[in-house]
Amino acid sequence: MPPAHAFSLKFLAGCFAVVYSLGLACVAAEIDIPAQPANHLLDQGKAFTPEVASRLADRLGAAARDRDVHVYVMTVGTLNVMPSRAAETLDQTLKAARAKWLADQVGAVIIFDNETGRAVAAASDTALKLFPADAVNAALKDPELQSKKKHLAPEHLETTVSILLRHMTDLRAKTDEENRRRRARNWMVGGSAIVVVLLVAGLIVAKVRRKSVAATKTQRRPSTPSQG
């Protein structure tokens, strides 16, 4: 290959890389995540009927209230990007929503693009620290959820969200139970140690008292007069 031709290809490749990086930066900059939805559901894409939205909001709210598990759901009507950039933009939106909504909460975010039928989900950092990583990944990559990621009909979205919510609440319940048992074991060990210490202390006190009583009796015993 002539040197000039090779240089041209490298130059074009470099230009493409710069343009691509700038494009991603613009996409990230354009992503405007709304405020955290109070009912854990933001149906901008109108993917749910009012009945389904109300039912789903109740489930999400119950998980947050009863299990302290916060799963947020957002739907978008369109990402307003070229089809070739839809997947990247959806992932960027997920990352931004996860950072803004979850903070230090235990939970996850699931976002559905009504235009492409694609759903993506991510767990919070707190969930990843609290739960085993493989269990969290299994929840996010549930076969039923995974099979629908490329194209998910809006009427199936409620089931997809319910699957993720069930996995997260089950993980929380299991972790809470393990922590309760651990505290009970620690209490038993600590209580046993206290009992042992008290028994030893009681034995020492009893021994000291016996010596003290014996010494007192010896001092009070009348001396026998010597016979001359």
Beta strands, then each sheet from edge to edge (+ up, - down):
strand 1: 41-43
strand 2: 70-76
strand 3: 107-113
strand 4: 118-123
sheet 1: 1+ 2+ 3+ 4-
end
